[in-house]
Amino acid sequence: MDPRVDEYIRKKGDSWSRPILQKLRSILLSMDLEEGVKWGSPTYMNQGNVVSMAVFKEYVSLWFYQGALLEDPENVLIAAADSTQALRQWRFQHEDDVPDEKVRSYVAEALNNQIQGKKVKMASKRLLIPKELKEAFEKEPSIREFFDGLPPSSQRDFADHINSAKKEETRNRRLEKSLDLMRQGKDLNWKYR
């Protein structure tokens, strides 16, 4: 047991979510998984990440890292966004929503897939660099140099962050934030590492 998970449950859990977190944790600890904390959330691993849990406003989520590979006979797994390729989550709103044996079955399948090295083949997405970012590259070549040195996923994070803004003012604010981070030599998700 990782004491950081105790702290997570204490801090994030409240009257409705704490029992769900404790029940899920009990199930996960009974399996061949190592408990830890990654990206601020309790994560359970065996030869890599298998499953995590997290508290949201209206539900507790169990995240399966290679969840798209799971059979899902109960039809409970969802992708958090249209662009999500591998991750799938199972949401719980009440402790009674957590069916021990079914959760155990899903986790066992995910664990077996992990041990076998099965992975979702990720579709590569074309990098669409916003015109505003291209213009900034021309004005500040050092930013372009930093950007070009980033892994493709980090480049895509910056581009998608700017491109997904619907309003021009939001787009400009995101551009400035991104440029400031690049000037500091940081990627968009630097504080989660």
DRENDO-1510 file (C-alpha; in Angstrom, 1 decimal, always signed):
<recs>
REC; n; res; u; v; w
REC; 1; MET; +0.0; +0.0; +0.0 .
REC; 2; ASP; +1.3; +3.4; -1.0 .
REC; 3; PRO; +0.7; +6.1; +1.7 .
REC; 4; ARG; +0.2; +8.7; -1.1 .
REC; 5; VAL; -3.0; +6.8; -2.0 .
REC; 6; ASP; -4.2; +7.2; +1.6 .
REC; 7; GLU; -3.6; +10.9; +1.2 .
REC; 8; TYR; -5.3; +11.1; -2.1 .
REC; 9; ILE; -8.4; +9.4; -0.7 .
REC; 10; ARG; -8.3; +11.7; +2.4 .
REC; 11; LYS; -8.0; +14.9; +0.3 .
REC; 12; LYS; -10.1; +14.1; -2.7 .
REC; 13; GLY; -12.7; +11.8; -1.3 .
REC; 14; ASP; -15.8; +13.1; +0.4 .
REC; 15; SER; -19.0; +11.5; +1.8 .
REC; 16; TRP; -20.1; +9.9; -1.5 .
REC; 17; SER; -16.8; +9.2; -3.2 .
REC; 18; ARG; -14.6; +8.0; -0.3 .
REC; 19; PRO; -16.5; +4.6; +0.0 .
REC; 20; ILE; -16.2; +4.1; -3.8 .
REC; 21; LEU; -12.4; +4.8; -3.8 .
REC; 22; GLN; -11.9; +2.5; -0.8 .
REC; 23; LYS; -13.9; -0.3; -2.4 .
REC; 24; LEU; -12.0; +0.0; -5.7 .
REC; 25; ARG; -8.7; +0.2; -3.9 .
REC; 26; SER; -9.5; -3.0; -1.9 .
REC; 27; ILE; -10.3; -4.9; -5.2 .
REC; 28; LEU; -7.2; -3.6; -6.9 .
REC; 29; LEU; -4.9; -4.4; -4.0 .
REC; 30; SER; -6.2; -8.0; -4.0 .
REC; 31; MET; -4.8; -8.5; -7.5 .
REC; 32; ASP; -1.3; -8.8; -8.8 .
REC; 33; LEU; -0.8; -5.1; -9.1 .
REC; 34; GLU; +1.7; -2.6; -7.6 .
REC; 35; GLU; +0.1; +0.5; -6.1 .
REC; 36; GLY; +1.6; +3.9; -6.8 .
REC; 37; VAL; +0.6; +7.5; -7.8 .
REC; 38; LYS; +1.1; +8.8; -11.3 .
REC; 39; TRP; -0.1; +12.1; -12.7 .
REC; 40; GLY; -1.6; +12.8; -9.2 .
REC; 41; SER; -3.9; +9.7; -9.2 .
REC; 42; PRO; -3.7; +6.3; -7.7 .
REC; 43; THR; -2.3; +4.0; -10.3 .
REC; 44; TYR; -2.0; +0.2; -10.4 .
REC; 45; MET; +0.8; -1.4; -12.4 .
REC; 46; ASN; +2.3; -4.6; -13.5 .
REC; 47; GLN; +5.0; -4.3; -16.2 .
REC; 48; GLY; +3.5; -0.9; -16.8 .
REC; 49; ASN; +0.3; +1.0; -16.1 .
REC; 50; VAL; -2.8; -1.1; -16.0 .
REC; 51; VAL; -5.5; +1.0; -14.3 .
REC; 52; SER; -5.9; +4.2; -12.3 .
REC; 53; MET; -8.8; +5.7; -10.3 .
REC; 54; ALA; -9.8; +9.4; -10.0 .
REC; 55; VAL; -12.5; +11.5; -8.4 .
REC; 56; PHE; -14.5; +13.9; -10.5 .
REC; 57; LYS; -17.4; +16.2; -9.5 .
REC; 58; GLU; -20.1; +13.6; -10.1 .
REC; 59; TYR; -18.4; +10.3; -10.3 .
REC; 60; VAL; -15.3; +8.2; -9.5 .
REC; 61; SER; -13.6; +6.8; -12.5 .
REC; 62; LEU; -11.6; +3.6; -13.0 .
REC; 63; TRP; -9.3; +4.2; -16.0 .
REC; 64; PHE; -8.0; +1.3; -18.1 .
REC; 65; TYR; -4.9; +2.3; -20.0 .
REC; 66; GLN; -5.4; -0.2; -22.8 .
REC; 67; GLY; -9.2; -0.3; -22.2 .
REC; 68; ALA; -10.0; -0.3; -25.9 .
REC; 69; LEU; -8.7; -3.9; -26.0 .
REC; 70; LEU; -11.1; -5.1; -23.3 .
REC; 71; GLU; -14.2; -7.1; -24.4 .
REC; 72; ASP; -16.6; -5.1; -22.2 .
REC; 73; PRO; -19.5; -7.6; -21.9 .
REC; 74; GLU; -21.3; -5.2; -19.5 .
REC; 75; ASN; -21.0; -2.3; -22.0 .
REC; 76; VAL; -19.7; +0.0; -19.2 .
REC; 77; LEU; -16.5; +1.4; -20.7 .
REC; 78; ILE; -16.5; +4.8; -22.3 .
REC; 79; ALA; -13.9; +6.9; -24.1 .
REC; 80; ALA; -13.6; +10.3; -22.3 .
REC; 81; ALA; -13.4; +12.1; -25.6 .
REC; 82; ASP; -13.8; +11.4; -29.3 .
REC; 83; SER; -10.0; +11.6; -29.8 .
REC; 84; THR; -9.3; +9.0; -27.0 .
REC; 85; GLN; -7.7; +5.9; -28.6 .
REC; 86; ALA; -6.6; +3.5; -25.9 .
REC; 87; LEU; -8.0; +4.8; -22.6 .
REC; 88; ARG; -11.4; +3.7; -21.4 .
REC; 89; GLN; -13.1; +4.6; -18.1 .
REC; 90; TRP; -15.8; +3.0; -16.0 .
REC; 91; ARG; -17.8; +5.5; -13.9 .
REC; 92; PHE; -19.3; +5.0; -10.5 .
REC; 93; GLN; -21.6; +7.3; -8.6 .
REC; 94; HIS; -22.4; +5.2; -5.6 .
REC; 95; GLU; -20.6; +2.5; -3.6 .
REC; 96; ASP; -23.4; +0.1; -4.6 .
REC; 97; ASP; -22.5; +0.7; -8.3 .
REC; 98; VAL; -19.2; -1.2; -7.8 .
REC; 99; PRO; -19.9; -4.9; -8.7 .
REC; 100; ASP; -16.8; -6.6; -7.1 .
REC; 101; GLU; -16.6; -9.6; -9.3 .
REC; 102; LYS; -17.3; -7.7; -12.6 .
REC; 103; VAL; -14.6; -5.1; -11.7 .
REC; 104; ARG; -12.2; -7.9; -10.8 .
REC; 105; SER; -13.0; -9.6; -14.2 .
REC; 106; TYR; -12.2; -6.4; -16.2 .
REC; 107; VAL; -9.1; -5.7; -14.2 .
REC; 108; ALA; -7.9; -9.3; -14.7 .
REC; 109; GLU; -8.4; -9.0; -18.4 .
REC; 110; ALA; -6.5; -5.7; -18.5 .
REC; 111; LEU; -3.7; -7.2; -16.4 .
REC; 112; ASN; -3.5; -10.3; -18.6 .
REC; 113; ASN; -3.3; -8.0; -21.7 .
REC; 114; GLN; -0.6; -5.9; -20.1 .
REC; 115; ILE; +1.5; -9.0; -19.2 .
REC; 116; GLN; +1.1; -10.3; -22.8 .
REC; 117; GLY; +2.3; -6.9; -24.0 .
REC; 118; LYS; -0.9; -6.1; -25.9 .
REC; 119; LYS; -1.2; -2.4; -26.9 .
REC; 120; VAL; -3.7; -0.4; -28.9 .
REC; 121; LYS; -2.2; +0.5; -32.2 .
REC; 122; MET; -2.4; +4.3; -32.1 .
REC; 123; ALA; -3.5; +6.0; -35.3 .
REC; 124; SER; -1.1; +8.8; -36.0 .
REC; 125; LYS; -2.7; +12.2; -36.3 .
REC; 126; ARG; -1.4; +14.8; -38.6 .
REC; 127; LEU; +0.1; +17.8; -36.8 .
REC; 128; LEU; -1.8; +20.9; -37.6 .
REC; 129; ILE; +0.3; +23.9; -36.5 .
REC; 130; PRO; -1.9; +27.0; -36.0 .
REC; 131; LYS; -1.0; +29.9; -38.3 .
REC; 132; GLU; -0.5; +32.1; -35.2 .
REC; 133; LEU; +2.1; +29.7; -33.9 .
REC; 134; LYS; +3.8; +29.6; -37.3 .
REC; 135; GLU; +3.9; +33.4; -37.3 .
REC; 136; ALA; +5.5; +33.4; -33.8 .
REC; 137; PHE; +8.1; +30.9; -35.1 .
REC; 138; GLU; +9.1; +33.4; -37.7 .
REC; 139; LYS; +9.5; +36.2; -35.2 .
REC; 140; GLU; +11.3; +34.1; -32.6 .
REC; 141; PRO; +13.4; +31.3; -34.2 .
REC; 142; SER; +14.4; +30.1; -30.7 .
REC; 143; ILE; +10.8; +29.1; -30.1 .
REC; 144; ARG; +10.7; +27.1; -33.3 .
REC; 145; GLU; +14.0; +25.4; -32.3 .
REC; 146; PHE; +12.5; +24.4; -29.0 .
REC; 147; PHE; +9.3; +23.2; -30.6 .
REC; 148; ASP; +11.1; +21.1; -33.2 .
REC; 149; GLY; +13.1; +19.5; -30.4 .
REC; 150; LEU; +9.9; +18.3; -28.6 .
REC; 151; PRO; +8.5; +14.8; -29.0 .
REC; 152; PRO; +5.6; +14.7; -31.5 .
REC; 153; SER; +3.1; +14.2; -28.7 .
REC; 154; SER; +4.2; +17.4; -27.0 .
REC; 155; GLN; +4.1; +19.3; -30.3 .
REC; 156; ARG; +0.6; +18.0; -30.8 .
REC; 157; ASP; -0.4; +19.1; -27.3 .
REC; 158; PHE; +0.6; +22.7; -28.0 .
REC; 159; ALA; -1.0; +22.7; -31.5 .
REC; 160; ASP; -4.3; +21.1; -30.3 .
REC; 161; HIS; -4.5; +23.3; -27.2 .
REC; 162; ILE; -4.4; +26.4; -29.5 .
REC; 163; ASN; -6.5; +24.9; -32.3 .
REC; 164; SER; -9.3; +23.7; -30.0 .
REC; 165; ALA; -10.2; +27.3; -28.8 .
REC; 166; LYS; -13.5; +28.4; -30.2 .
REC; 167; LYS; -13.2; +32.1; -29.5 .
REC; 168; GLU; -10.4; +34.3; -30.9 .
REC; 169; GLU; -9.6; +35.8; -27.4 .
REC; 170; THR; -9.3; +32.2; -26.0 .
REC; 171; ARG; -7.1; +31.2; -28.9 .
REC; 172; ASN; -4.8; +34.3; -28.4 .
REC; 173; ARG; -4.6; +33.6; -24.6 .
REC; 174; ARG; -3.6; +30.0; -25.3 .
REC; 175; LEU; -1.1; +31.1; -27.8 .
REC; 176; GLU; +0.6; +33.5; -25.3 .
REC; 177; LYS; +0.6; +30.8; -22.6 .
REC; 178; SER; +2.1; +28.3; -25.0 .
REC; 179; LEU; +4.8; +30.8; -26.1 .
REC; 180; ASP; +5.7; +31.7; -22.5 .
REC; 181; LEU; +6.1; +28.0; -21.7 .
REC; 182; MET; +8.3; +27.4; -24.7 .
REC; 183; ARG; +10.5; +30.4; -23.8 .
REC; 184; GLN; +10.9; +28.8; -20.4 .
REC; 185; GLY; +11.8; +25.5; -22.0 .
REC; 186; LYS; +8.7; +23.7; -20.8 .
REC; 187; ASP; +6.1; +21.6; -22.5 .
REC; 188; LEU; +2.4; +22.1; -22.0 .
REC; 189; ASN; +2.1; +19.4; -19.3 .
REC; 190; TRP; +5.4; +20.2; -17.5 .
REC; 191; LYS; +3.7; +20.5; -14.0 .
REC; 192; TYR; +2.4; +16.9; -14.2 .
REC; 193; ARG; +5.8; +15.3; -14.4 .
</recs>
